[in-house]
Amino acid sequence: MLTQNKRLVAIGWLMGICSVPASAESLEVECVTASPCKTESPQPLWEVGLAGGIVYGPDYPAAGQSHTNQIALPYLIYRGEVIRAGEDGLLKAQAFEDDRWELDLSLDGSFNADSDENDAREGMEDLDYLFGIGPELKYKIYRADDEQTKLDLKLQARAVFSTDFSNLEQRGYAFEPQLRYEHDNLFGREIRFVGTVGPVWGTEKLTDYFYQVDDRDVRPDREAYDANGGYMGTDVGFGLVFTLMEKRARVFLGGRVSFHQGAENEDSPLFIDETTYAVGLGFAYRLFASDRMASN
């Protein structure tokens, strides 16, 4: 749900989080997941390995400039019945699930942005790393008989926090309903395709973080602006995951287009582009895995 900047957990993108609607340079595409395409064979209960990637995207929603960030880190995937890490979200605690509904507690994060590298924000405070935590309610609209094709409606609400690792501040709340389509074994190969689309709303405290211009930040080409909470834009994303080397390695390719036309804070001097784009490429290589298989 967060979204664009050097974000705190680039690894979150690599593991498949959509990030918070908020900042910059991390793909807001929940489709790029480290988990391999589903097959009839069970998967290990846990696995650890190395993951890395490069993401190019806007510094914040409707920013006029984009930057590139890269990261390489160890990763963990745990496929427990209640607690799950590294699949479809950085961390998920499942509270309820049946044939149609699933309720989780999820956590995600995103990168920061240097204001001195952005013309519109020059001289303003930097945008810190962001992370969000909150409930996610999933409605399972469609499941193919072989479970290889899925369509879900996900209702996500998260409290958003910023940090520079010396302090922590609450930045409001974000609500992001999302339609997600997933298809495994594309073209009969171990390729997963995921497409997502969904609008994003933020409370005033969150939109202040991106669009507010206080008196101390006013200059001839940047007027004071009091941001309002409301609609921030709609994101359309896609992702492809290629499983290689007998499931030991995965390569991900993802992209996102964000449409900010009609957003609540279009009049902010920090609101520059109505349409922004992000792309990313990543990998994950499994080093160790448990002998015990996950139950689902």
CORBELWO-V309868 format. One record per run of one state. SS is the DSSP state (A for helix, B for strand, O for the rest). FROM is the first residue (numbers start at 0). LEN is the number of residues. If there is no record, write none. Layout:
# CORBELWO-V309868
SS:FROM:LEN
SS:FROM:LEN
This chain:
# CORBELWO-V309868
O:0:3
B:3:1
O:4:1
B:5:2
O:7:2
A:9:6
O:15:8
B:23:1
O:24:19
B:43:1
O:44:1
B:45:13
O:58:7
B:65:14
O:79:3
B:82:3
O:85:5
B:90:7
O:97:3
B:100:13
O:113:1
A:114:3
O:117:1
A:118:3
O:121:5
B:126:1
O:127:1
B:128:15
O:143:5
B:148:15
O:163:4
B:167:16
O:183:2
A:185:3
O:188:2
B:190:12
O:202:1
A:203:8
O:211:1
B:212:1
O:213:1
A:214:3
O:217:1
B:218:1
O:219:2
B:221:1
O:222:2
B:224:1
O:225:4
B:229:15
O:244:4
B:248:11
O:259:15
B:274:15
O:289:3
B:292:1
O:293:3
